[in-house]
Structures are given as structure tokens and as C-alpha cells.
Amino acid sequence: SLDDKYIYFSNWLHGDVRQYDITDPAHPKLTGQIFLGGSIVSGGPVKVVSDPDMDAQPPPRIVKGKTIRGGPQMLQLSLDGKRLYVTTSLFGPWDKQFYPDLVKEGAAMLQVDVDIEKGGLSLNEDFLVDFGKMPGGPALAHEVRYPGGDCSSDIWM
């Protein structure tokens, strides 16, 4: 974040986005976590046999009727730090290997709402860019940019 309070982490294989409070850089504190697809969803290709941080595998994520394939990859944080945009494709050959349904159905862009006061992440269920419905067939969206720059880029106008 622009104020150096939070840092964000995407875990493409597992499927989660994490928010850490880094006001004390020597002791980062997990303040938010949200699963947006990934390989460890319940009913998916990977069975988690032991994880002390999870009671159960997360359910598949469905937004506006679309099951989210792939996992969160590129992150773009709005300048006010309140909206984190996430795309679900990493790299075509890896997408094909780990998430073949992503290649068939197309990637997605999701909006995660950020609590900038206390920390925390929640999915905006009303926002979905479905790249599976692009003219010419499904697309694998990777990176998005705000025209005037954002908190996660070095592009400023």
C-alpha cells in the first residue's frame, strides 16, 4: 500500500491472497486472507492431508454463476488502497498443466475489497470480468494496469 502499512501476496497454486500488516517490518502480521480458486479447493485435484492453519479445504469460488478457475496471480491495488484487482492466469503453458479448465473456460478478473483500517479482505460479489466470454474465444488475462498508475506499479502520470 502507498502508506507502507500493508503488503499483499498471491499464492497461485493454493489459491489465496494474503494481506500482511508490515508497520513493524520485523514482525509482519497476517490481517487478511481470501481463497479465490486454486488447486486445493474441495473437490479439486489436490487433497490436503494436514495443514495446521486450515480446518478444511476451501470451497470452489463462484462469482455471478462462474466457477473461478486458476488461482490469484497478478495484483493491482487502487491508489486509495481500498480495492485490490486480481487476475487468475499465470503463464499459458503452466495454466495448461495445472489448470486445464482455466484454458478452456478463460480467466477472470475479480475485485477484493480491502479494510484499510483494521485489515481484512472480502470479495466484491458484484464485480467480475469473465475473459471466457471474450470475442474469439476464452482469453488468459494476466496483468492489468490503471491508466494513471496504482499502488503496485511504478507507472505514474
C-alpha beads as a LAMMPS data file, in Angstrom:
LAMMPS data file: protein, C-alpha beads

157 atoms
156 bonds

1 atom types
1 bond types

-500.0 500.0 xlo xhi
-500.0 500.0 ylo yhi
-500.0 500.0 zlo zhi

Masses

1 110.0

Atoms # bond

1 1 1 0.000 0.000 0.000
2 1 1 1.140 3.554 -0.583
3 1 1 1.350 4.187 3.166
4 1 1 3.557 1.083 3.683
5 1 1 1.071 -0.358 6.169
6 1 1 0.150 -3.466 4.157
7 1 1 1.756 -5.805 1.681
8 1 1 -0.156 -8.302 -0.455
9 1 1 0.780 -11.814 -1.506
10 1 1 -0.837 -14.044 -4.129
11 1 1 -0.471 -17.805 -3.957
12 1 1 -1.399 -19.025 -7.444
13 1 1 -1.194 -22.757 -6.706
14 1 1 -3.016 -22.788 -3.377
15 1 1 -5.435 -20.094 -4.471
16 1 1 -5.250 -17.492 -1.739
17 1 1 -4.461 -13.789 -1.464
18 1 1 -2.995 -12.619 1.821
19 1 1 -2.678 -9.210 3.409
20 1 1 0.063 -8.584 5.959
21 1 1 0.405 -5.588 8.266
22 1 1 4.053 -4.543 7.930
23 1 1 4.071 -1.479 10.172
24 1 1 6.647 -3.454 12.167
25 1 1 8.692 -4.953 9.306
26 1 1 10.495 -7.347 11.639
27 1 1 7.151 -8.860 12.679
28 1 1 4.658 -8.962 9.784
29 1 1 1.152 -9.884 10.889
30 1 1 -1.399 -11.710 8.726
31 1 1 -4.506 -9.496 8.728
32 1 1 -6.460 -10.862 5.782
33 1 1 -6.752 -13.977 3.655
34 1 1 -9.209 -14.962 0.929
35 1 1 -9.330 -18.015 -1.339
36 1 1 -10.118 -17.332 -4.999
37 1 1 -9.828 -20.682 -6.769
38 1 1 -6.583 -22.628 -6.647
39 1 1 -5.603 -26.281 -6.639
40 1 1 -6.589 -27.075 -3.059
41 1 1 -10.313 -26.263 -3.306
42 1 1 -12.550 -29.026 -2.010
43 1 1 -13.309 -31.492 -4.767
44 1 1 -10.243 -30.298 -6.679
45 1 1 -7.157 -32.164 -7.853
46 1 1 -5.201 -31.864 -4.579
47 1 1 -6.173 -33.369 -1.245
48 1 1 -4.712 -31.613 1.777
49 1 1 -3.914 -34.283 4.356
50 1 1 -2.543 -31.993 7.050
51 1 1 -2.409 -28.236 7.473
52 1 1 -2.458 -26.733 10.965
53 1 1 -3.696 -23.413 9.553
54 1 1 -6.818 -24.858 7.879
55 1 1 -9.793 -26.725 9.304
56 1 1 -10.969 -27.770 5.827
57 1 1 -10.136 -27.216 2.203
58 1 1 -11.780 -24.046 0.866
59 1 1 -14.866 -24.441 -1.317
60 1 1 -14.689 -23.571 -5.018
61 1 1 -15.255 -19.846 -5.615
62 1 1 -18.283 -18.989 -7.748
63 1 1 -18.948 -15.392 -8.796
64 1 1 -22.021 -14.422 -10.813
65 1 1 -22.504 -18.077 -11.744
66 1 1 -18.916 -18.574 -12.980
67 1 1 -16.657 -21.036 -11.181
68 1 1 -13.288 -19.322 -10.836
69 1 1 -10.576 -21.415 -12.460
70 1 1 -6.878 -20.963 -11.883
71 1 1 -5.625 -19.062 -8.895
72 1 1 -4.975 -15.452 -7.979
73 1 1 -1.868 -14.219 -9.732
74 1 1 -1.364 -10.564 -10.646
75 1 1 -2.484 -7.947 -8.149
76 1 1 -3.236 -4.272 -8.716
77 1 1 -4.112 -2.099 -5.725
78 1 1 -6.105 1.093 -6.221
79 1 1 -4.436 4.363 -5.225
80 1 1 -6.695 4.698 -2.163
81 1 1 -5.787 1.118 -1.152
82 1 1 -9.435 0.050 -0.897
83 1 1 -9.720 -2.193 -3.977
84 1 1 -7.385 -4.995 -4.999
85 1 1 -7.872 -6.310 -8.541
86 1 1 -6.829 -9.917 -9.144
87 1 1 -6.409 -11.925 -12.352
88 1 1 -6.242 -15.724 -12.450
89 1 1 -3.806 -16.675 -15.226
90 1 1 -0.072 -17.014 -14.639
91 1 1 1.565 -18.276 -17.836
92 1 1 -0.118 -20.186 -20.677
93 1 1 1.983 -23.389 -20.520
94 1 1 1.691 -23.543 -16.716
95 1 1 -2.026 -22.735 -16.884
96 1 1 -2.423 -25.719 -19.254
97 1 1 -0.503 -28.006 -16.901
98 1 1 -2.039 -27.028 -13.574
99 1 1 -5.450 -25.629 -14.554
100 1 1 -6.637 -27.109 -17.882
101 1 1 -10.209 -25.905 -17.196
102 1 1 -8.882 -22.335 -16.996
103 1 1 -7.584 -22.601 -20.554
104 1 1 -10.954 -23.989 -21.748
105 1 1 -13.146 -21.523 -19.822
106 1 1 -10.972 -18.395 -19.674
107 1 1 -9.504 -16.353 -16.872
108 1 1 -11.278 -13.894 -14.604
109 1 1 -10.593 -10.546 -13.019
110 1 1 -12.031 -10.118 -9.534
111 1 1 -12.253 -7.210 -7.121
112 1 1 -11.288 -7.728 -3.499
113 1 1 -12.419 -5.034 -1.075
114 1 1 -9.743 -4.067 1.441
115 1 1 -10.312 -2.894 5.010
116 1 1 -7.562 -0.293 5.294
117 1 1 -8.286 0.498 8.935
118 1 1 -8.269 -2.899 10.695
119 1 1 -7.060 -5.102 7.854
120 1 1 -9.088 -7.737 6.095
121 1 1 -10.154 -8.839 2.629
122 1 1 -13.600 -9.583 1.184
123 1 1 -14.698 -10.425 -2.333
124 1 1 -16.937 -7.983 -4.163
125 1 1 -19.508 -10.483 -5.473
126 1 1 -20.888 -7.885 -7.925
127 1 1 -17.621 -7.457 -9.878
128 1 1 -16.459 -9.985 -12.463
129 1 1 -14.652 -9.639 -15.761
130 1 1 -15.129 -13.010 -17.438
131 1 1 -12.404 -13.435 -20.059
132 1 1 -14.046 -16.687 -21.123
133 1 1 -16.670 -14.605 -22.916
134 1 1 -14.231 -12.572 -24.979
135 1 1 -14.785 -12.345 -28.747
136 1 1 -12.704 -15.010 -30.446
137 1 1 -12.813 -17.422 -27.535
138 1 1 -11.525 -17.682 -23.993
139 1 1 -8.608 -15.436 -23.031
140 1 1 -5.960 -15.862 -20.341
141 1 1 -5.769 -12.468 -18.648
142 1 1 -2.556 -11.898 -16.764
143 1 1 -1.800 -8.303 -15.873
144 1 1 -3.962 -5.193 -15.676
145 1 1 -2.899 -1.597 -15.103
146 1 1 -4.622 1.587 -14.065
147 1 1 -4.050 4.260 -16.747
148 1 1 -2.537 6.726 -14.267
149 1 1 -0.652 4.253 -12.086
150 1 1 -1.612 2.378 -8.965
151 1 1 -0.168 1.332 -5.621
152 1 1 1.505 -1.739 -7.076
153 1 1 3.284 -0.204 -10.037
154 1 1 5.995 2.283 -10.749
155 1 1 3.967 3.916 -13.510
156 1 1 2.864 7.430 -12.601
157 1 1 1.434 10.193 -14.772

Bonds

1 1 1 2
2 1 2 3
3 1 3 4
4 1 4 5
5 1 5 6
6 1 6 7
7 1 7 8
8 1 8 9
9 1 9 10
10 1 10 11
11 1 11 12
12 1 12 13
13 1 13 14
14 1 14 15
15 1 15 16
16 1 16 17
17 1 17 18
18 1 18 19
19 1 19 20
20 1 20 21
21 1 21 22
22 1 22 23
23 1 23 24
24 1 24 25
25 1 25 26
26 1 26 27
27 1 27 28
28 1 28 29
29 1 29 30
30 1 30 31
31 1 31 32
32 1 32 33
33 1 33 34
34 1 34 35
35 1 35 36
36 1 36 37
37 1 37 38
38 1 38 39
39 1 39 40
40 1 40 41
41 1 41 42
42 1 42 43
43 1 43 44
44 1 44 45
45 1 45 46
46 1 46 47
47 1 47 48
48 1 48 49
49 1 49 50
50 1 50 51
51 1 51 52
52 1 52 53
53 1 53 54
54 1 54 55
55 1 55 56
56 1 56 57
57 1 57 58
58 1 58 59
59 1 59 60
60 1 60 61
61 1 61 62
62 1 62 63
63 1 63 64
64 1 64 65
65 1 65 66
66 1 66 67
67 1 67 68
68 1 68 69
69 1 69 70
70 1 70 71
71 1 71 72
72 1 72 73
73 1 73 74
74 1 74 75
75 1 75 76
76 1 76 77
77 1 77 78
78 1 78 79
79 1 79 80
80 1 80 81
81 1 81 82
82 1 82 83
83 1 83 84
84 1 84 85
85 1 85 86
86 1 86 87
87 1 87 88
88 1 88 89
89 1 89 90
90 1 90 91
91 1 91 92
92 1 92 93
93 1 93 94
94 1 94 95
95 1 95 96
96 1 96 97
97 1 97 98
98 1 98 99
99 1 99 100
100 1 100 101
101 1 101 102
102 1 102 103
103 1 103 104
104 1 104 105
105 1 105 106
106 1 106 107
107 1 107 108
108 1 108 109
109 1 109 110
110 1 110 111
111 1 111 112
112 1 112 113
113 1 113 114
114 1 114 115
115 1 115 116
116 1 116 117
117 1 117 118
118 1 118 119
119 1 119 120
120 1 120 121
121 1 121 122
122 1 122 123
123 1 123 124
124 1 124 125
125 1 125 126
126 1 126 127
127 1 127 128
128 1 128 129
129 1 129 130
130 1 130 131
131 1 131 132
132 1 132 133
133 1 133 134
134 1 134 135
135 1 135 136
136 1 136 137
137 1 137 138
138 1 138 139
139 1 139 140
140 1 140 141
141 1 141 142
142 1 142 143
143 1 143 144
144 1 144 145
145 1 145 146
146 1 146 147
147 1 147 148
148 1 148 149
149 1 149 150
150 1 150 151
151 1 151 152
152 1 152 153
153 1 153 154
154 1 154 155
155 1 155 156
156 1 156 157
